[in-house]
Amino acid sequence: MKFTLSWLKEHLETDKSLDEIAEVMTMAGLEIEGIDNPGEALAAFTVAHVTSAEPHPDADKLRVCTVETVDGTKQIVCGAPNARAGMQAIYAPLGAYIPGADFSLDAKPRKIRGVESHGMLCSAKELEAGDDHDGIIDLKGDFPVGTPAAEALGANDPVIDFEVTPNRPDWLGVHGIARDLAAAGLGRLKTAPVTPVEGTFPCPVTVELDWPEACPVFAGRVIRGVKNGPSPAWLQQRLKAIGLRPISRLVDITNLMSHDRCRPLHVYDVAKLDGPIRARRGRGTPDAFEALDGKTYEPTADQCVIADDARCLGFGGVMGGEYSGCTEETTDVFVECAWFDPQITRATGRATGIESDAKHRFERGVDTGFVRGGLELATALILDLCGGEPSEMFVAGEEPAAPDAINFPTGEVKRLTGLDLSNEEIVDILSALGFGIAGAGDSLSVEVPTWRRDCALKADLVEEVARIHGFNRIEAISLPRLPGRREAPATTGQNRARWARRALAQRGYREAVTWSFAEKSRAALFGGHGEGLALENPISSELDVMRPSALIHLLTAIQANADKGVSDPRLFEVGPIYLSDAPDGQETVAAGVRFVKPVRSWHGSREADLFDAKADAMAALDAAGAPVDSLQVAAEARPWWHPGRSGVFKLGPKNVLAEFGEIHPGILRELDIDGRVIGFEVRLDAIPEGRKKSGTKARPPLQRSELMPVRRDFAFVLDRSVAAQDVIRAAKGADKALIADVTVFDVYQGANLGADKVSLALEATLQPSDKTLTDKEIEAVAAKIVAAVEKATGGVLRG
């Protein structure tokens, strides 16, 4: 939601500065996203007077202008056809940045076809003050030389952009914002009451409500003899300031009402109507119509439409049709001011994909008590800007009943917040917000206004009082410390997540937080969403199921980072995935991705590969407390991993703790990822609980030997199908007391071994603890290693 400072001050009488207004808005819960002050971008530009404009000696289309500027008399070469003596223009000095053209003037005078130019005279487009680029700005009025351009152009009105929470539709109108700020003590609400407009003839267009659940009330009136056309400058400027394009007086009035009072309207050309107007259910193909967005829709039976006897005129509360719209030839109009059910409106917008200002407001709940008042105010604006003669108001149906009153003990404020406010202070705050107060003393009956249907409980009123009084004025009091010793509040799962985050960050990854939702087609690439995990009311059509893998959004995120110039994006996330809607269907994983590309460092460069992903997954598992020495590696990764460049870490035959490797190229193509990507996904919940030891939680003592280790090398001829991990495990298990470590240091394949054979070279480290090993003892251990490997794998010692 955007509005200008001057617009706010039409409803709020205040002498506070922009910074003070922003501060009060923030403290009252109106979260400001940004403040755009166009005057700052135009700070370097000022008004100048052109005293002469002579033809350029060497160019027919250029003029050499003598210009009186804030910096003195300047010679400026100008190519605008409207440059002439006596005009007032906007002067850009040397070195100024031209926002509309995205370049800066040279800091020194520049020769143009042999004539020096000391600055520039600007067009409206170059200053982003309009679309005109055919000539320089020709100011109307009497502005002294040196007047700031923002003041002369009327562009010194700051625009405030803030986030509207779904429960506060009244904030979608400037009047509602002013009401809250006045209640917060920023000034006085000065909006005048709506004055009824007396009709001079019966309304010739009638309305029938065939679906009152979707449209319970519909008010309208005909205005004859209107004159449509471009809006006055003040209205166009107001709409442009908040990002809307002025269209015509009638359309601009409806946009103004929507943003000023959160009261969407629609205007029909009476000449294009056939019979009474009806709010009814859609009828499919017979109701097909072209909407104002240029698309054709076929309304279904669960969508509310506005129609006459001949055709469907548009979706109720969402978007009107092109056929019945007003043009400059329109002379008689029918003004609609209705109320549409939020749920039906929301469902219609989601099914059609339409996003409009009307839908945005109706789906949140427009004020039910401002149907007649909104029509009266719109009528007055149309008569003022377009002229005409109004009919009497025609109203079909009744407004929904006002919210129920709330029995409110004022002591709830102190009980729930600790604020010690008097009854008078509480009553003043609620009254300023528009709540009606009945009763006296400590028990009040509070009538909820029709624009605040989000308030239904005593706690809601307490929140309103605390919000306006100031959450920052609630005293911070620590909870009393309970006696006795307390265990750490973090659970095992929380600790594992924290340890995994720390380990991955230390390995050069940056943490990301992505959606727990995913698009159904993308979820299918990673095994699909489990039963019961399709969202009934998704926040977006692209986020309609729960994600089965954290890799989905991480992959698109590293591509987005690469597109923005990040050379080696590495992202990880620790968060949930969803495999079913059962209690144990949600798991916590630590996932990470990075591109396969050369990594530069002081000792050279190489491409990252699946072993880097394996190391990253191992680091996360180790940090999270997994028994990494007991893990088995197998090439059993699921289909979204590259079949020849991936693997899993397992504990036993079924418990998979992690998957790692290169992502399947087909998956990357589906996600529009450029290049090769490696990654991993660690299942933190699958890590078994460690044994709890009684007594102290101290680490076990360091087992350090003063004796030198002994290393022996072995080479075994094995079938190519034998996993190296099985060989290492067998060798280490030959003598657990003496063998400290076993590693692979060479792999050889050759014709002399056979087509299906491979030679695997191991280094075994023997670590004595109490005495130096003799040659006989070393040979005995070596024999155990050979026997263990031969028994476990069928390999033989290479001769």
Secondary structure, DSSP 8 states (H G I E B T S, - for coil): -EEEHHHHHHHEE----HHHHHHHHHHTT-EEEEEE-HHHHTTT-EEEEEEEEEEETTEEEEEEEEEEETTEEEEEEE--TT--TT-EEEEE-TT-EETTTTEE--SS-EEETTEEE-SEE--TTTTTS-S--SS-----S---TT-BHHHHTT----EEEEE--TT-GGGGSHHHHHHHHHHTTS-EE----------SS--SS-EEES-TTT-SEEEEEEEES-------HHHHHHHHHTT-----HHHHHHHHHHHHHS---EEEEGGG--S-EEEEE--SGGG-EEBTTS-EE---TTSEEEE-SS-EEEETTTEEBSTT---TT---EEEEEEE--HHHHHHHHHHHT---HHHHHHTT---GGGHHHHHHHHHHHHHHHH--EE---EEEE--------EEEETHHHHHHH-----HHHHHHHHHHTT-EEEEETTEEEEE--TT-TT--SHHHHHHHHHHHH-GGGS--------SS----S--HHHHHHHHHHHHHHHTT-EE----SEE-HHHHHHTT---TT-B-SS-SSTT--EE-S-THHHHHHHHHHHHHTT-SS-EEEEEEEEES-SSTT-EEEEEEEEEE--EEEETTEEEE--HHHHHHHHHHHHHHTT--GGG-EEES---TTEEEEEEEEEEETTTEEEEEEEEE-HHHHHHTT--S-EEEEEEEGGGS------SS----------SS--EEEEEEEEEETTS-HHHHHHHHHTT-TTTEEEEEEEEEE--TTT-TTEEEEEEEEEE--SSS---HHHHHHHHHHHHHHHHHHH--EE--
